[in-house]
Amino acid sequence: MMLDAAGWTALRLSLLVGVTATLLALPLAIWIAWLLARRDFWGKGVLNALVHLPLVLPPVVTGYLLLLSFGRNGPAGRFLEETFGLVLAFRWTGAALAAGVMGFPLMVRAIRLAIEAVDPRIEDAARTLGAPGWAVFGSITLPLILPGVLAGAVMGFAKAIGEFGATITFVANIPGETQTLPSAIYALLQVPGGEDAAIRLVIWACIIALGAVALSEWLARRVAARIAGA
């Protein structure tokens, strides 16, 4: 169960990447989910397809597209570097971006289902009383969909922890910089005698995933009980 220094580094980096990816993607996921659930607009089908594209594209393709767009010679990457001094390619921040992109569809899907389960007549009643849209969402919609938001966040976090294909294509496998749990396991399995260390990392990956799911279920039950008792 105990890891060596490289294993602990990969574990810490995976948690950092997973938390960063989840926190950055969650606000956008809530907004996109609300748009898809509550608004009709031109291009809605295209937006829905783009959101779910990482689920059907090979992860390597997604990683390569990220490299073309956010690499140092890509349009978005050049803009970020020249404007903010932010470099994503072959950095842990790029791993967080790749993990966030791959987990984004799961977050949007869970949150959208939660929004669609809310009776829109409750929101309409608040609007007829003069409440602005942001107040209706913050005081009525968001508390009601909180279990779905938590479930989406945990699913996105779990996906970020396990992300491999897009991450290794976009930021490579650099120990101490971009080597997360999956890429560390892959690297260990490529060398003779690395199986034992790989198994320890697999056990830790399973513990984190199971812990995240259990925490999600506990939080969802707590929030649901609080809403029911309100």
C-alpha positions as CSV (number, residue, x, y, z in Angstrom):
1,M,0.0,0.0,0.0
2,M,2.9,2.4,0.7
3,L,4.2,4.2,-2.3
4,D,7.6,5.4,-3.1
5,A,8.5,9.1,-3.7
6,A,7.5,8.9,-7.4
7,G,4.2,7.3,-6.5
8,W,3.3,9.9,-3.9
9,T,4.2,12.6,-6.4
10,A,1.9,11.1,-9.1
11,L,-0.9,10.7,-6.5
12,R,-0.6,14.3,-5.3
13,L,-0.5,15.6,-8.9
14,S,-3.6,13.5,-9.8
15,L,-5.5,15.1,-6.9
16,L,-4.3,18.6,-7.9
17,V,-5.3,18.0,-11.5
18,G,-8.7,16.5,-10.6
19,V,-9.6,19.3,-8.1
20,T,-8.5,22.0,-10.4
21,A,-10.3,20.6,-13.4
22,T,-13.5,20.1,-11.5
23,L,-13.5,23.6,-9.9
24,L,-12.7,25.3,-13.3
25,A,-15.3,23.3,-15.3
26,L,-18.2,23.3,-12.8
27,P,-19.4,26.9,-13.3
28,L,-19.4,26.5,-17.1
29,A,-21.0,23.1,-16.8
30,I,-23.9,24.5,-14.7
31,W,-24.4,27.4,-17.3
32,I,-24.3,25.1,-20.3
33,A,-26.6,22.6,-18.6
34,W,-29.1,25.4,-17.8
35,L,-29.0,26.6,-21.4
36,L,-29.7,23.1,-22.8
37,A,-32.4,22.4,-20.3
38,R,-34.3,25.7,-20.2
39,R,-33.6,27.6,-23.4
40,D,-34.5,27.1,-27.1
41,F,-32.1,28.8,-29.4
42,W,-30.5,28.4,-32.9
43,G,-27.6,26.0,-32.7
44,K,-28.8,24.2,-29.6
45,G,-28.3,20.9,-31.3
46,V,-24.8,21.9,-32.4
47,L,-23.9,23.0,-28.8
48,N,-25.2,19.7,-27.4
49,A,-23.1,17.7,-29.9
50,L,-20.0,19.7,-29.1
51,V,-20.5,19.2,-25.3
52,H,-20.7,15.5,-25.8
53,L,-18.0,15.2,-28.4
54,P,-15.2,14.1,-26.0
55,L,-17.4,11.1,-25.0
56,V,-17.3,9.7,-28.5
57,L,-14.0,10.9,-29.8
58,P,-10.9,8.8,-29.2
59,P,-9.1,10.5,-26.2
60,V,-5.9,10.7,-28.3
61,V,-7.8,12.8,-30.9
62,T,-9.1,15.1,-28.2
63,G,-5.6,15.5,-26.8
64,Y,-4.2,16.2,-30.2
65,L,-6.9,18.9,-30.9
66,L,-5.9,20.5,-27.5
67,L,-2.3,20.4,-28.6
68,L,-3.1,22.1,-31.9
69,S,-5.3,24.7,-30.1
70,F,-3.5,25.3,-26.8
71,G,0.1,24.4,-27.7
72,R,2.6,27.2,-27.7
73,N,2.1,27.6,-31.5
74,G,-1.7,27.2,-31.4
75,P,-4.0,30.2,-31.5
76,A,-5.4,29.9,-28.0
77,G,-2.0,28.8,-26.5
78,R,-0.2,31.8,-28.1
79,F,-2.9,34.1,-26.8
80,L,-2.7,32.8,-23.3
81,E,1.1,33.0,-23.2
82,E,1.3,36.5,-24.7
83,T,-1.5,37.9,-22.6
84,F,-1.2,36.1,-19.2
85,G,2.1,34.3,-19.4
86,L,0.2,31.0,-19.1
87,V,1.7,28.0,-20.8
88,L,-0.4,24.8,-20.8
89,A,1.3,22.3,-23.1
90,F,3.6,19.9,-21.2
91,R,2.6,21.5,-17.8
92,W,0.3,20.2,-15.1
93,T,-2.1,23.1,-15.9
94,G,-2.5,21.5,-19.4
95,A,-3.2,18.1,-17.7
96,A,-6.0,19.9,-15.7
97,L,-7.4,21.3,-19.0
98,A,-7.4,17.9,-20.7
99,A,-9.0,16.3,-17.6
100,G,-11.6,19.0,-17.4
101,V,-12.5,18.6,-21.1
102,M,-12.9,14.9,-20.8
103,G,-15.0,15.1,-17.6
104,F,-17.1,18.1,-18.9
105,P,-19.8,16.0,-20.7
106,L,-20.5,13.9,-17.6
107,M,-20.9,17.0,-15.5
108,V,-23.2,18.7,-17.9
109,R,-25.3,15.5,-18.3
110,A,-25.9,15.0,-14.6
111,I,-26.7,18.7,-13.9
112,R,-29.0,19.0,-17.0
113,L,-31.0,16.0,-15.8
114,A,-31.3,17.6,-12.3
115,I,-32.5,20.9,-13.9
116,E,-35.0,19.1,-16.1
117,A,-36.5,17.4,-13.0
118,V,-37.3,20.8,-11.5
119,D,-40.9,21.9,-12.2
120,P,-40.5,25.1,-14.3
121,R,-43.8,26.4,-12.9
122,I,-42.0,27.1,-9.6
123,E,-39.5,29.3,-11.4
124,D,-42.3,30.9,-13.4
125,A,-44.1,31.7,-10.2
126,A,-41.1,33.5,-8.8
127,R,-40.6,35.5,-12.0
128,T,-44.3,36.6,-11.9
129,L,-43.5,38.1,-8.5
130,G,-40.8,40.2,-10.0
131,A,-37.7,38.2,-9.2
132,P,-34.9,38.6,-11.8
133,G,-33.6,35.5,-13.6
134,W,-30.4,35.3,-11.6
135,A,-32.3,35.5,-8.3
136,V,-34.7,32.8,-9.4
137,F,-31.8,30.5,-10.3
138,G,-29.8,31.3,-7.2
139,S,-32.7,31.0,-4.7
140,I,-34.8,28.3,-6.3
141,T,-33.2,26.4,-9.1
142,L,-29.7,25.9,-7.6
143,P,-30.8,24.6,-4.2
144,L,-33.1,22.1,-5.9
145,I,-30.5,20.8,-8.3
146,L,-27.7,20.7,-5.7
147,P,-27.6,16.9,-5.5
148,G,-27.3,16.8,-9.3
149,V,-24.5,19.4,-9.2
150,L,-22.6,17.4,-6.5
151,A,-23.1,14.2,-8.5
152,G,-21.8,15.9,-11.7
153,A,-18.8,17.3,-9.8
154,V,-17.8,14.0,-8.4
155,M,-18.2,12.3,-11.8
156,G,-16.1,15.0,-13.4
157,F,-13.5,14.6,-10.6
158,A,-13.4,10.8,-11.0
159,K,-13.0,11.1,-14.7
160,A,-10.2,13.7,-14.3
161,I,-8.4,11.3,-11.9
162,G,-8.6,8.5,-14.4
163,E,-7.9,10.4,-17.6
164,F,-5.1,9.1,-19.7
165,G,-5.3,9.3,-23.5
166,A,-5.9,13.1,-23.9
167,T,-3.6,14.0,-21.1
168,I,-0.6,12.0,-22.3
169,T,-1.1,13.3,-25.9
170,F,-1.4,17.0,-24.8
171,V,1.2,17.2,-21.9
172,A,3.2,13.9,-22.3
173,N,4.4,11.8,-19.3
174,I,6.9,14.0,-17.4
175,P,7.6,12.7,-13.9
176,G,6.9,15.4,-11.3
177,E,5.3,17.7,-13.8
178,T,2.5,15.9,-15.8
179,Q,2.8,12.3,-14.7
180,T,-0.6,11.4,-13.0
181,L,-1.7,8.1,-11.7
182,P,-2.7,6.5,-15.0
183,S,0.5,7.6,-16.8
184,A,2.6,6.5,-13.9
185,I,0.9,3.0,-14.0
186,Y,1.5,2.9,-17.8
187,A,5.1,3.8,-17.3
188,L,5.7,1.2,-14.6
189,L,4.1,-1.5,-16.8
190,Q,6.6,-0.8,-19.5
191,V,9.6,-1.7,-17.4
192,P,10.5,-5.2,-16.0
193,G,9.8,-5.5,-12.3
194,G,7.4,-2.5,-12.2
195,E,4.3,-4.6,-11.6
196,D,4.2,-4.4,-7.8
197,A,4.5,-0.6,-7.8
198,A,1.8,-0.4,-10.5
199,I,-0.5,-2.5,-8.4
200,R,-0.1,-0.2,-5.4
201,L,-1.0,2.8,-7.6
202,V,-4.0,0.9,-9.0
203,I,-5.2,0.2,-5.4
204,W,-4.9,3.9,-4.6
205,A,-6.8,4.9,-7.7
206,C,-9.6,2.5,-6.7
207,I,-9.7,3.9,-3.2
208,I,-9.9,7.5,-4.5
209,A,-12.7,6.6,-7.0
210,L,-14.7,4.7,-4.4
211,G,-14.2,7.4,-1.8
212,A,-15.5,10.0,-4.3
213,V,-18.6,8.1,-5.1
214,A,-19.3,7.4,-1.4
215,L,-18.8,11.1,-0.6
216,S,-21.2,12.1,-3.5
217,E,-23.9,9.7,-2.3
218,W,-23.6,11.0,1.3
219,L,-23.7,14.7,0.3
220,A,-26.6,14.1,-2.1
221,R,-28.6,12.4,0.7
222,R,-27.8,15.2,3.1
223,V,-28.9,17.9,0.6
224,A,-32.0,16.0,-0.4
225,A,-33.0,15.6,3.3
226,R,-32.4,19.3,3.9
227,I,-34.5,20.3,0.9
228,A,-37.3,17.9,1.9
229,G,-37.3,19.3,5.5
230,A,-37.2,22.9,4.3
